[in-house]
């Protein structure tokens, strides 16, 4: 299942969908796990987790972990 969001500023421009692994990564980080804990749980390197989070931030124009967490909570992840 992919996730498509509308930007908080306007509903006219949809945000690119998050891939399932990006959603899973976001869920772990929002739950308070570190990059290393997330990586171990997902069977990845922490560099891959970092890459997923950089992609999420770029897709959604989010700059902080707090914003990522707020988004994850609002989406029920």
Backbone as CSV, one residue per row, in Angstrom:
resi,resn,N_x,N_y,N_z,CA_x,CA_y,CA_z,C_x,C_y,C_z
1,UNK,0.847,-1.173,0.000,0.000,0.000,0.000,0.886,1.227,0.000
2,UNK,0.686,2.138,-0.930,1.457,3.372,-0.942,0.629,4.486,-0.328
3,UNK,1.321,5.507,0.107,0.694,6.590,0.840,0.821,7.864,0.045
4,UNK,-0.284,8.526,-0.217,-0.270,9.804,-0.905,-0.870,10.840,0.028
5,UNK,-0.189,11.951,0.161,-0.609,13.000,1.078,-0.784,14.304,0.338
6,UNK,-1.597,15.157,0.880,-1.689,16.529,0.388,-0.799,17.386,1.275
7,UNK,-0.151,18.367,0.697,0.710,19.230,1.500,-0.138,20.012,2.482
8,UNK,0.434,20.394,3.640,-0.340,21.143,4.600,-0.719,22.535,4.096
9,UNK,0.021,23.061,3.128,-0.210,24.418,2.642,-1.351,24.502,1.642
10,UNK,-1.481,23.483,0.805,-2.524,23.484,-0.209,-2.895,22.045,-0.545
11,UNK,-4.128,21.828,-0.851,-4.559,20.483,-1.209,-4.498,20.260,-2.710
12,UNK,-4.076,21.251,-3.466,-4.015,21.125,-4.916,-2.823,20.307,-5.383
13,UNK,-1.708,20.383,-4.668,-0.492,19.705,-5.090,-0.260,18.462,-4.241
14,UNK,-0.551,17.251,-4.779,-0.328,16.036,-3.996,1.160,15.769,-3.822
15,UNK,1.502,15.181,-2.716,2.886,14.828,-2.414,3.135,13.429,-2.955
16,UNK,4.341,13.162,-3.446,4.633,11.814,-3.955,4.376,10.746,-2.892
17,UNK,3.953,9.584,-3.336,3.651,8.478,-2.429,4.918,7.960,-1.763
18,UNK,4.754,7.488,-0.530,5.854,6.846,0.180,5.815,5.356,-0.108
19,UNK,6.984,4.800,-0.392,7.106,3.360,-0.613,6.848,2.628,0.709
20,UNK,6.443,1.379,0.649,6.177,0.631,1.880,7.349,0.630,2.867
21,UNK,8.581,0.484,2.381,9.733,0.481,3.290,9.969,1.870,3.880
22,UNK,9.652,2.917,3.128,9.743,4.269,3.666,8.720,4.458,4.777
23,UNK,7.506,3.945,4.576,6.478,4.027,5.610,6.912,3.280,6.868
24,UNK,7.476,2.094,6.676,7.937,1.297,7.815,9.048,2.024,8.566
25,UNK,9.980,2.603,7.841,11.062,3.361,8.460,10.508,4.537,9.246
26,UNK,9.591,5.259,8.655,8.966,6.394,9.327,8.275,5.947,10.607
27,UNK,7.591,4.827,10.562,6.896,4.304,11.736,7.880,4.013,12.875
28,UNK,9.011,3.406,12.560,10.015,3.085,13.583,10.622,4.350,14.194
29,UNK,10.969,5.301,13.355,11.581,6.539,13.851,10.579,7.313,14.706
30,UNK,9.335,7.356,14.262,8.297,8.054,15.026,8.034,7.381,16.368
31,UNK,8.314,6.084,16.447,8.136,5.343,17.700,9.300,5.573,18.657
32,UNK,10.295,6.333,18.207,11.420,6.662,19.085,12.644,5.785,18.914
33,UNK,12.640,4.923,17.920,13.813,4.078,17.687,14.929,4.889,17.024
34,UNK,16.162,4.505,17.306,17.309,5.132,16.655,17.456,4.559,15.250
35,UNK,18.325,5.172,14.460,18.603,4.649,13.120,19.111,3.217,13.227
36,UNK,20.012,2.957,14.169,20.595,1.624,14.321,19.530,0.612,14.747
37,UNK,18.675,0.969,15.696,17.606,0.065,16.119,16.650,-0.221,14.965
38,UNK,16.317,0.813,14.214,15.438,0.653,13.058,16.084,-0.267,12.039
39,UNK,17.358,-0.034,11.767,18.086,-0.852,10.793,18.094,-2.321,11.204
40,UNK,18.392,-2.578,12.445,18.442,-3.970,12.925,17.069,-4.626,12.823
41,UNK,16.027,-3.901,13.186,14.680,-4.456,13.142,14.251,-4.755,11.710
42,UNK,14.672,-3.910,10.771,14.270,-4.071,9.372,15.258,-4.914,8.570
43,UNK,16.367,-5.299,9.180,17.374,-6.088,8.471,18.146,-5.287,7.445
44,UNK,18.419,-4.017,7.768,19.112,-3.105,6.867,20.347,-2.530,7.554
45,UNK,21.134,-1.779,6.798,22.216,-1.014,7.416,21.652,0.328,7.862
46,UNK,22.340,0.961,8.809,21.843,2.268,9.254,21.967,3.300,8.139
47,UNK,22.862,3.054,7.189,23.002,3.956,6.037,21.764,3.885,5.134
48,UNK,21.193,2.699,5.019,19.972,2.550,4.224,18.811,3.261,4.911
49,UNK,18.724,3.127,6.229,17.686,3.834,6.990,17.843,5.335,6.774
50,UNK,19.072,5.823,6.859,19.335,7.245,6.627,18.892,7.646,5.217
51,UNK,19.165,6.810,4.226,18.764,7.107,2.848,17.240,7.170,2.722
52,UNK,16.537,6.222,3.345,15.070,6.249,3.324,14.549,7.548,3.931
53,UNK,15.113,7.941,5.062,14.642,9.151,5.734,14.962,10.404,4.927
54,UNK,16.107,10.427,4.255,16.427,11.563,3.388,15.422,11.645,2.240
55,UNK,15.039,10.481,1.673,14.055,10.467,0.593,12.692,10.944,1.083
56,UNK,12.294,10.492,2.273,11.008,10.914,2.838,11.011,12.424,3.038
57,UNK,12.095,12.933,3.629,12.181,14.380,3.872,12.115,15.163,2.563
58,UNK,12.790,14.675,1.547,12.789,15.360,0.254,11.400,15.316,-0.384
59,UNK,10.755,14.153,-0.356,9.431,14.008,-0.961,8.404,14.898,-0.285
60,UNK,8.500,15.007,1.042,7.475,15.705,1.809,7.897,17.092,2.259
61,UNK,9.109,17.502,1.862,9.637,18.812,2.239,9.611,19.007,3.759
62,UNK,10.142,18.015,4.465,10.200,18.019,5.927,11.667,18.092,6.329
63,UNK,11.952,18.932,7.335,13.343,19.155,7.710,13.768,18.554,9.039
64,UNK,12.829,18.178,9.883,13.232,17.697,11.209,12.551,16.380,11.561
65,UNK,13.165,15.685,12.513,12.582,14.443,13.006,11.261,14.723,13.711
66,UNK,11.163,15.862,14.374,9.904,16.225,15.040,8.776,16.333,14.022
67,UNK,9.042,16.936,12.871,8.023,17.044,11.824,7.664,15.667,11.271
68,UNK,8.678,14.804,11.104,8.420,13.442,10.645,7.517,12.714,11.633
69,UNK,7.805,12.871,12.912,7.021,12.213,13.951,5.585,12.725,13.952
70,UNK,5.429,14.029,13.850,4.092,14.622,13.813,3.306,14.072,12.616
71,UNK,3.953,13.954,11.463,3.316,13.414,10.273,2.900,11.958,10.501
72,UNK,3.805,11.167,11.051,3.505,9.744,11.295,2.314,9.590,12.230
73,UNK,2.263,10.413,13.263,1.144,10.348,14.210,-0.154,10.742,13.519
74,UNK,-0.102,11.801,12.729,-1.331,12.256,12.053,-1.833,11.216,11.047
75,UNK,-0.925,10.382,10.520,-1.302,9.354,9.565,-1.653,8.030,10.233
76,UNK,-1.478,7.978,11.541,-1.777,6.750,12.264,-0.754,5.662,12.078
77,UNK,0.474,6.058,11.727,1.531,5.059,11.568,2.092,4.713,12.921
